């Protein structure tokens, strides 16, 4: 890799979205994360954790639960909602009795959902293939139900509220035990139930309490935290329990076999290690496959494990929030309520500063799923949950001021989109529709109405939503990929070829502008190179796949951007949250005019890898031209600045 000028754009400041609740699905290895803006992120945690898709809710997300790949949530408007993971929208809402719904729990064996409400009612629903069927209402209790959980048999329900826990019988609907927490007013924030019916509760005193659910008695109380405890969770073996809250320290208690004075063995919960994964309030904990997932006010998804001690913090960032117009030197930035277009100064014209050209505003209720700007900077497109909007950006010939004009008449094929991509000459816009499962190509024109060039039915090739879309330099090839690892190539509006299916989903892909080789990075950071002209993997790809460099695959973050050095064909550049990896082939060994021979007899292709770690929260990385690069990063301090004043702490040595 040669020497380049890098435009470091570090003023991009996305909205701080706190984590409200989390729940994991063991079979699909998907983690649902409820955010403060009434959105639900589905994270794929099977390999390197990354955002799989984002769902938008009608109201706040107070609780989440999985059932056989189906996702349910509850909200403060008093409804339980099932979400369609394909259309990314609610399937239906069920109103509960009575008031706001603060918590839900599902017993998978019996297929029943329990919902706790503001006025103390417990609603029981039966989960069917068609939806939720009302089953019964349990006895009303005093005060708000803040947390709820089933026992392993599905016959008993445990609820937490003010000053007490209660154990209900599902069959009779009556409370069997009331477990008081003490004389002072205490709010039970979270509960967990083991298979032997040991109930573990966390409350506003910062205490972790253990109860015998069979006898309805208290086993032990521990002052786990200095302040309010908000969340508690068990590991898979149910021998460790984790607790955290307003005091952001994550405390672990472990079940240990001990001998009493009479030499009788007994089990006791003993305080073990503690983790510091956040600096502010922690609201949710989930343990899955030896890893502890935590989230709270700061918006980060933290993944911790011990032993050995290891922690990674994933910021709530998406590379799709940035789009580059390389010919016009524009950068498009996506914000919750507006789009900004910035101009990158040209050193040849003695322009050293960035300048904002234009802002396109929209309602905060209009969730923008994707956006793009054409390479020549004359077209801006974004898609909300309701429609696709296209604007033209033209510089006034007299005043040299930018003018934005909305395209009024659009073809009927312009449906809500999940991915957008322009051709390199800005003449064509490709987008994947959300509802019709089509891939549409629009012919762009400032003089005439927009027209549809291609409309491809993708249902025979894809089983999920298209989340990656790439167009080759001269609009010859269009490559689309879904989360099921289906990668399909189209040529002139027709199916051209399909790449071999891999066992994990792709996170990024790019077509080389000269060789027209497709490079794909997967969630486990494995990389393949596919020759579109020959419809087969390259020799370099096979060697790289068999002997991947440990420095490339053993990193914690998924690859989110791929780019190429235009001055040479033997270099591939990958970037993730904080690292740039430059992979360079050995040209002497990689060029082989003879036909591919057996792997055992083939020469090993040499390559070198260079690691650059000068960035933090790198959202976007790509070439502007042969001499310049653009790196868009988010300053971690911008998240701290957006915290409520009560959570801001000045630490020694930090600004």
C-alpha positions in Angstrom: 0.0 0.0 0.0 1.4 3.4 -1.1 1.2 6.8 0.5 -2.2 8.6 0.5 -3.8 11.7 1.9 -6.6 10.7 4.4 -9.6 12.8 5.1 -10.4 12.0 8.7 -14.0 13.0 9.2 -14.4 12.7 13.0 -17.4 15.0 13.6 -20.1 12.4 12.7 -22.1 12.1 15.9 -25.0 9.6 15.8 -27.8 9.6 18.3 -27.1 7.9 21.7 -29.6 5.0 21.9 -29.7 3.4 25.4 -30.3 -0.3 25.7 -33.5 -1.0 27.6 -33.7 -4.8 27.5 -32.1 -7.9 25.9 -33.0 -11.5 25.2 -31.2 -14.3 23.3 -32.5 -17.2 21.2 -30.4 -20.3 21.7 -31.3 -22.1 18.5 -30.7 -19.2 16.0 -28.1 -17.5 18.1 -29.8 -14.2 17.7 -29.7 -11.5 20.4 -32.6 -9.0 20.4 -31.7 -5.6 21.9 -34.5 -3.1 22.7 -33.4 0.5 22.3 -34.7 3.8 23.8 -36.0 5.0 20.4 -38.5 2.2 20.2 -36.4 0.1 17.9 -35.2 -3.5 18.3 -31.8 -4.6 16.9 -31.3 -8.3 16.1 -27.7 -9.1 16.6 -26.1 -12.3 15.2 -23.8 -13.6 17.9 -22.9 -16.9 16.3 -19.5 -15.6 15.2 -18.4 -12.0 15.4 -21.4 -10.1 16.9 -23.0 -7.7 14.4 -26.4 -6.1 13.7 -28.4 -8.5 11.6 -31.5 -6.3 11.1 -33.4 -3.5 12.9 -37.2 -3.5 13.7 -39.3 -0.4 14.3 -42.0 -0.5 17.0 -45.1 1.6 17.4 -44.3 2.3 21.1 -41.5 1.9 23.7 -39.8 -1.5 24.1 -40.1 -2.6 27.8 -39.6 -6.3 27.5 -38.6 -9.0 24.9 -39.0 -12.7 24.6 -38.2 -15.4 21.9 -40.3 -18.4 21.1 -39.1 -20.8 18.4 -37.6 -18.0 16.3 -40.6 -15.7 16.8 -40.0 -12.4 18.7 -42.4 -10.8 21.1 -42.2 -7.4 22.9 -44.3 -5.4 25.3 -44.7 -1.7 25.5 -45.9 1.1 27.8 -49.0 1.6 25.7 -50.4 -1.7 27.1 -49.8 -4.1 24.2 -47.9 -7.3 23.4 -46.6 -7.3 19.9 -45.2 -10.1 17.6 -42.7 -8.9 15.0 -42.2 -10.1 11.5 -38.5 -10.5 11.1 -38.8 -10.6 7.3 -40.9 -7.4 6.7 -39.2 -5.7 9.7 -42.6 -4.5 11.0 -45.1 -5.6 13.7 -47.4 -8.5 12.8 -50.1 -7.7 15.3 -50.7 -6.1 18.7 -52.6 -7.7 21.6 -54.0 -5.4 24.3 -53.5 -6.5 27.9 -55.5 -5.9 31.0 -54.9 -3.3 32.3 -52.6 -0.3 31.8 -49.0 -0.4 30.6 -47.3 -3.7 30.1 -43.8 -3.7 31.7 -42.6 -7.3 31.4 -43.2 -10.6 29.6 -42.0 -14.1 30.0 -42.5 -17.2 27.8 -42.5 -20.9 28.9 -41.3 -22.7 25.8 -42.5 -26.2 26.6 -46.1 -25.2 27.2 -46.1 -22.3 24.7 -47.6 -19.8 27.1 -46.8 -16.1 27.4 -47.3 -14.2 30.7 -47.5 -10.4 30.8 -47.3 -8.2 33.9 -49.1 -4.8 33.9 -49.1 -1.5 35.7 -52.2 -2.2 37.7 -51.0 -5.6 39.0 -52.7 -8.0 36.5 -51.0 -11.0 35.0 -52.3 -11.9 31.5 -51.7 -15.4 30.2 -51.8 -16.0 26.4 -51.3 -19.2 24.5 -49.0 -19.0 21.6 -50.4 -20.6 18.4 -49.3 -20.6 14.8 -51.8 -17.9 14.0 -50.8 -15.6 16.9 -51.7 -15.1 20.6 -54.9 -16.5 22.1 -56.1 -15.2 25.4 -56.0 -17.9 28.1 -56.8 -16.4 31.5 -56.2 -13.6 34.0 -54.5 -14.4 37.4 -55.5 -12.7 40.6 -54.8 -9.0 40.8 -52.0 -8.0 43.1 -51.1 -4.6 44.7 -49.0 -2.3 42.6 -47.1 -2.5 39.4 -45.6 -5.8 38.3 -42.0 -4.9 37.4 -40.7 -8.3 36.5 -42.0 -11.8 35.8 -40.6 -15.3 35.2 -41.8 -18.9 34.8 -40.4 -21.9 36.7 -39.0 -24.8 34.7 -42.3 -26.9 34.9 -44.5 -24.1 33.6 -46.9 -24.5 36.6 -45.7 -21.6 38.6 -45.2 -17.9 37.9 -43.0 -15.6 40.0 -43.6 -11.9 39.9 -41.7 -8.9 41.4 -43.3 -5.7 42.6 -43.1 -3.2 45.4 -42.0 -4.7 48.7 -42.7 -8.4 47.7 -42.3 -11.3 45.4 -45.3 -13.5 44.7 -45.6 -17.1 43.5 -48.7 -17.9 41.4 -50.2 -21.1 40.4 -51.1 -21.1 36.7 -53.9 -23.6 37.1 -55.7 -22.0 40.0 -54.8 -18.4 39.2 -54.1 -17.7 42.9 -50.9 -16.6 44.7 -49.5 -19.4 46.7 -46.7 -17.5 48.5 -46.0 -13.8 49.2 -42.3 -13.2 49.9 -41.8 -9.8 51.6 -38.5 -8.0 51.0 -38.4 -6.0 54.3 -39.9 -3.1 56.1 -38.5 -0.3 53.9 -40.1 0.4 50.6 -38.3 -1.8 48.0 -38.9 -2.3 44.3 -38.0 -5.7 43.0 -36.4 -4.9 39.6 -35.5 -8.3 38.2 -35.8 -12.0 38.9 -34.3 -15.3 37.7 -35.5 -18.8 38.5 -33.4 -22.0 38.5 -34.5 -25.5 37.7 -34.7 -26.5 41.4 -37.1 -23.5 41.9 -34.5 -21.2 43.6 -35.7 -17.7 43.0 -33.0 -14.9 42.7 -34.2 -11.3 42.9 -32.4 -7.9 42.5 -34.0 -4.9 44.2 -33.7 -1.1 44.7 -31.6 -1.6 47.9 -28.8 -3.1 45.7 -29.4 -6.5 47.4 -29.3 -9.9 45.7 -31.8 -12.2 47.5 -32.2 -16.0 47.2 -35.5 -17.7 47.9 -36.8 -21.2 48.2 -39.7 -21.3 45.8 -41.0 -24.6 47.1 -41.2 -23.5 50.7 -41.7 -19.8 50.1 -38.8 -18.9 52.5 -35.7 -16.7 52.2 -32.4 -18.5 51.9 -29.8 -15.6 51.9 -29.5 -11.9 51.2 -26.3 -10.1 50.0 -25.5 -6.5 49.5 -24.3 -6.9 46.0 -24.2 -3.3 44.8 -23.9 0.2 46.4 -27.0 1.4 44.6 -30.1 0.2 42.8 -29.9 -3.3 41.2 -31.7 -3.4 37.9 -30.9 -6.7 36.3 -30.0 -10.2 37.2 -29.2 -13.3 35.0 -28.1 -16.9 35.3 -25.5 -18.7 33.2 -26.4 -21.9 31.4 -25.2 -24.2 34.2 -27.2 -22.2 36.7 -24.2 -22.1 39.1 -23.3 -18.5 38.5 -25.6 -15.4 38.8 -24.7 -11.9 37.5 -26.1 -8.7 38.9 -25.8 -5.0 38.0 -27.7 -1.7 37.9 -27.2 2.0 38.7 -23.9 1.0 40.2 -22.4 -0.2 36.9 -20.2 -2.9 38.4 -21.2 -6.4 37.3 -21.1 -8.7 40.3 -20.9 -12.5 40.0 -22.1 -15.0 42.7 -21.1 -18.6 42.4 -22.8 -21.7 43.8 -20.2 -23.6 45.8 -20.5 -26.9 47.7 -19.4 -26.5 51.3 -19.3 -28.6 54.5 -20.9 -27.6 57.7 -19.7 -28.3 61.2 -21.6 -31.6 61.1 -19.7 -32.6 57.9 -22.9 -32.3 56.0 -22.5 -31.0 52.4 -24.5 -27.9 51.5 -24.6 -25.4 48.6 -23.9 -21.8 49.3 -23.9 -18.7 47.0 -20.5 -17.0 47.3 -19.4 -13.7 45.8 -16.9 -14.3 43.0 -15.4 -12.0 40.4 -16.7 -8.6 39.4 -16.5 -6.9 36.0 -16.4 -3.3 35.0 -17.8 -3.1 31.5 -19.6 0.2 31.7 -19.2 3.5 33.4 -22.9 4.3 33.8 -26.1 2.5 34.5 -26.5 -1.2 33.3 -30.0 -2.2 32.5 -29.8 -5.7 31.0 -27.6 -8.8 31.3 -27.7 -12.0 29.2 -25.4 -15.0 29.5 -24.9 -17.1 26.4 -22.3 -19.7 25.5 -19.8 -18.6 28.1 -20.1 -14.9 27.3 -21.9 -12.2 29.3 -23.7 -9.6 27.2 -24.5 -6.3 29.0 -26.0 -3.0 28.0 -27.4 0.1 29.4 -27.5 3.9 29.3 -24.2 4.3 27.3 -25.6 2.4 24.3 -22.7 0.0 24.0 -23.2 -3.8 23.8 -20.4 -5.2 25.9 -19.3 -8.8 25.6 -17.3 -10.2 28.6 -15.9 -13.6 29.5 -13.9 -15.0 32.4 -11.6 -16.9 32.7 -9.5 -15.6 30.9 -10.7 -12.1 31.3 -11.7 -10.6 28.0 -14.1 -7.8 27.1 -15.2 -6.1 23.8 -17.5 -3.2 23.5 -19.6 -2.9 20.4 -20.9 0.6 19.6 -24.4 1.1 18.0 -23.0 2.1 14.6 -23.8 1.1 11.0 -21.6 1.6 8.0 -24.7 2.2 5.9 -25.1 5.6 7.6 -22.3 7.0 5.3 -22.3 7.3 1.5 -19.6 8.8 -0.6 -19.9 10.7 -3.9 -16.3 10.2 -5.1 -16.5 12.3 -8.3 -18.1 15.3 -6.6 -16.1 14.9 -3.3 -19.4 14.8 -1.2 -20.1 12.7 1.9 -23.7 11.9 2.8 -24.3 11.4 6.6 -27.5 9.8 7.9 -29.0 11.2 11.2 -32.3 10.4 13.0 -34.0 13.6 11.8 -32.0 14.8 8.8 -29.4 14.0 6.1 -26.2 16.1 5.8 -24.2 16.6 2.6 -20.6 17.7 3.2 -18.0 18.8 0.7 -14.4 17.5 1.1 -11.9 20.2 0.3 -9.5 19.7 -2.6 -5.8 20.4 -1.9 -5.2 21.2 -5.6 -7.6 24.1 -5.3 -6.2 25.1 -1.9 -9.4 24.0 -0.1 -8.4 22.5 3.2 -11.7 22.6 5.1 -14.9 20.6 5.0 -18.0 22.6 4.4 -21.7 21.6 4.7 -23.6 21.9 1.5 -27.1 21.1 2.3 -29.4 19.5 4.9 -32.5 17.4 4.1 -34.9 17.3 7.0 -37.6 14.8 7.8 -39.7 13.8 10.8 -38.0 11.8 13.6 -41.0 9.4 13.3 -39.9 8.7 9.7 -37.3 6.0 10.3 -34.8 6.0 7.4 -33.6 2.5 6.7 -31.0 3.3 4.0 -29.7 6.3 2.0 -27.3 6.9 -0.9 -25.7 9.6 -3.0 -24.7 9.2 -6.6 -21.0 9.4 -7.5 -21.4 12.6 -9.4 -23.3 14.1 -6.4 -26.5 15.0 -8.3 -28.9 12.4 -6.8 -29.8 11.8 -3.2 -32.0 8.9 -2.3 -33.3 7.6 1.0 -36.0 5.1 2.0 -38.3 5.4 5.0 -40.7 2.7 6.3 -43.4 4.1 4.0 -41.8 5.3 0.7 -38.7 5.8 -1.4 -37.7 9.4 -1.8 -35.5 10.7 -4.6 -34.0 14.2 -4.7 -31.8 16.0 -7.2 -28.9 18.2 -6.0 -27.9 20.9 -8.5 -25.5 23.8 -8.1 -27.1 27.1 -9.1 -25.2 28.5 -12.1 -25.5 32.1 -10.9 -25.1 32.0 -7.1 -23.2 28.6 -7.0 -25.5 27.7 -4.1 -26.8 24.1 -3.9 -30.5 23.5 -4.7 -32.5 20.5 -3.7 -35.5 19.4 -5.7 -37.7 16.4 -4.9 -38.6 14.1 -7.8 -42.4 14.2 -7.9 -43.2 11.4 -10.4 -41.6 8.0 -9.7 -42.2 4.6 -11.4 -44.6 2.3 -9.6 -41.7 -0.1 -8.9 -40.3 2.5 -6.3 -41.2 0.5 -3.2 -39.7 0.8 0.3 -36.1 -0.3 0.1 -33.6 -2.1 2.3 -30.5 -1.4 0.1 -29.5 1.2 -2.4 -26.6 1.4 -4.9 -25.7 3.7 -7.8 -23.7 2.7 -10.8 -20.3 4.4 -11.2 -21.5 6.7 -14.0 -24.6 7.8 -11.9 -27.0 6.8 -14.7 -28.6 3.9 -12.8 -30.0 3.4 -9.3 -30.4 -0.2 -8.0 -32.4 -0.9 -5.0 -33.9 -4.0 -3.2 -37.5 -3.7 -2.2 -38.8 -4.8 1.2 -42.3 -6.0 0.4 -42.2 -7.3 -3.2 -38.9 -9.2 -3.1 -37.7 -7.5 -6.2 -34.4 -5.9 -7.4 -35.2 -2.8 -9.4 -32.9 -0.7 -11.7 -34.0 2.9 -12.3 -32.7 4.9 -15.2 -31.9 8.4 -13.8 -32.4 11.5 -15.8 -32.7 15.2 -14.9 -34.5 16.1 -18.1 -37.1 13.3 -18.3 -39.1 11.2 -15.9 -37.4 8.3 -14.2 -38.0 5.0 -15.8 -37.6 1.4 -14.8 -34.9 -0.5 -16.7 -35.0 -3.8 -14.9 -37.3 -5.3 -12.3 -36.0 -8.7 -11.2 -38.0 -11.2 -9.1 -35.5 -12.4 -6.5 -37.8 -14.8 -4.6 -36.2 -17.9 -6.4 -32.8 -16.9 -5.2 -33.2 -15.4 -1.7 -34.8 -16.6 1.4 -34.3 -13.5 3.4 -34.1 -9.7 3.0 -31.2 -8.4 0.8 -28.8 -6.5 3.1 -25.8 -6.1 0.7 -25.9 -4.7 -2.8 -22.9 -3.9 -5.1 -22.7 -2.7 -8.7 -19.6 -3.2 -10.9 -17.9 -0.2 -12.5 -19.7 -0.2 -15.9 -23.0 -1.6 -14.6 -22.2 -5.0 -16.0 -22.7 -7.0 -12.9 -25.0 -6.5 -9.9 -24.4 -8.6 -6.8 -26.9 -9.0 -4.0 -26.6 -11.0 -0.7 -29.0 -11.9 2.1 -28.5 -13.0 5.7 -28.9 -16.7 4.8 -25.5 -16.4 2.9 -27.2 -16.5 -0.6 -25.0 -14.4 -2.9 -26.4 -14.0 -6.4 -24.9 -12.2 -9.5 -27.1 -10.6 -12.2 -26.1 -9.5 -15.6 -28.3 -7.3 -17.8 -31.3 -8.0 -15.6 -30.9 -11.8 -15.7 -29.5 -14.3 -13.4 -25.8 -14.8 -14.1 -24.5 -17.1 -11.3 -24.8 -18.0 -7.7 -21.8 -18.2 -5.3 -21.4 -21.4 -3.2 -23.2 -21.1 0.1 -21.2 -20.5 3.2 -22.2 -21.4 6.8 -22.3 -17.8 8.1 -23.7 -14.6 6.7 -21.6 -12.0 4.7 -20.9 -8.7 6.4 -19.3 -6.8 3.5 -18.5 -7.2 -0.2 -17.0 -5.2 -3.0 -16.2 -5.6 -6.7 -12.7 -4.7 -7.9 -13.0 -1.9 -10.5 -10.3 -3.3 -12.8 -10.3 -7.1 -12.4 -14.1 -7.4 -11.6 -13.3 -9.9 -8.9 -15.8 -10.0 -6.1 -14.4 -10.0 -2.6 -16.7 -11.1 0.2 -16.0 -11.0 4.0 -18.1 -13.2 6.2 -19.1 -12.9 9.9 -16.2 -15.1 11.0 -13.8 -12.8 9.1 -13.1 -15.4 6.5 -12.5 -13.7 3.1 -13.1 -15.1 -0.4 -12.3 -13.7 -3.9 -14.6 -14.8 -6.7 -13.9 -14.2 -10.4 -17.1 -13.0 -12.0 -15.8 -13.5 -15.6 -14.8 -17.1 -14.9 -17.6 -17.8 -12.4 -15.2 -19.5 -9.9 -13.0 -18.8 -6.9 -9.6 -17.5 -7.7 -6.5 -19.5 -6.8 -5.6 -16.8 -4.3 -9.0 -17.2 -2.6 -8.5 -20.9 -2.2 -5.1 -20.5 -0.6 -6.4 -17.7 1.6 -9.4 -19.7 2.7 -7.2 -22.8 3.6 -4.5 -20.8 5.4 -6.1 -17.5 6.6 -3.7 -15.2 8.5 -4.4 -15.3 12.2 -4.0 -11.5 12.4 -7.0 -11.2 10.1 -9.5 -13.7 11.5 -8.7 -13.5 15.2 -10.0 -10.0 15.7 -13.2 -9.3 17.7 -15.0 -7.0 15.3 -16.6 -8.1 11.9 -15.3 -6.6 8.7 -17.6 -3.7 7.7 -15.8 -2.1 4.7 -13.8 -3.4 1.8 -11.9 -1.2 -0.7 -9.1 -1.5 -3.3 -6.0 0.4 -4.1 -6.7 1.7 -7.6 -3.0 1.9 -8.4 -2.5 -1.8 -8.1 -4.5 -5.0 -8.6 -2.9 -7.1 -5.9 -4.1 -5.3 -2.8 -7.3 -5.6 -0.8 -8.1 -3.3 2.2 -10.4 -4.3 5.0 -11.6 -2.2 7.9 -13.5 -2.9 11.1 -14.3 -0.8 14.2 -10.8 0.2 15.0 -8.4 -1.5 12.5 -7.4 -1.4 8.9 -5.9 -4.5 7.4 -4.0 -4.3 4.1 -3.7 -7.7 2.4 -1.2 -7.8 -0.5 -0.8 -10.7 -2.9 2.5 -12.0 -4.3 2.2 -11.2 -8.0 4.9 -13.7 -9.0 2.9 -16.7 -7.6 -0.6 -15.5 -8.0 -0.5 -15.2 -11.8 -0.7 -18.7 -13.3 -1.7 -18.9 -17.0 -2.2 -22.6 -16.9 -5.5 -24.2 -16.0 -6.1 -24.7 -12.3 -4.7 -28.1 -11.1 -5.3 -30.1 -8.0 -4.8 -28.3 -4.6 -2.1 -30.8 -3.5 0.1 -30.0 -6.5 -0.6 -26.3 -6.6 2.0 -23.7 -5.5 1.2 -21.9 -2.3 0.4 -18.3 -3.0 2.2 -15.9 -0.8 0.6 -12.8 0.7 1.5 -10.2 3.3 -0.8 -8.5 5.8 -0.3 -5.0 7.3 -2.3 -3.9 10.4 -3.0 -0.2 11.0 -4.6 0.7 14.4 -4.9 4.5 14.4 -8.7 4.7 14.5 -11.6 4.5 17.0 -15.2 3.6 16.0 -14.3 3.6 12.3 -17.7 3.7 10.5 -16.6 4.1 6.9 -13.4 3.7 4.9 -13.0 4.1 1.1 -11.0 5.7 -1.6 -12.0 9.1 -2.9 -9.6 8.9 -5.8 -6.2 7.4 -6.6 -4.5 9.8 -4.1 -7.0 10.3 -1.3 -8.9 8.2 1.2 -11.9 9.0 3.4 -12.2 7.7 6.9 -15.3 8.5 8.9 -15.1 7.8 12.6 -17.1 8.5 15.7 -15.4 10.1 18.7 -16.3 8.0 21.8 -16.5 11.3 23.8 -19.6 12.3 21.7 -21.6 9.5 23.4 -20.5 10.7 26.8 -21.5 14.3 25.9 -25.1 13.1 25.1 -25.6 11.3 28.4 -28.0 12.9 30.9 -26.2 15.3 33.2 -26.6 13.0 36.2 -24.5 10.3 34.5 -21.6 12.5 33.4 -18.5 12.0 35.5 -15.2 13.8 35.1 -12.4 11.2 35.3 -8.8 12.1 36.0 -6.7 12.2 32.9 -9.7 12.2 30.6 -11.4 15.1 28.8 
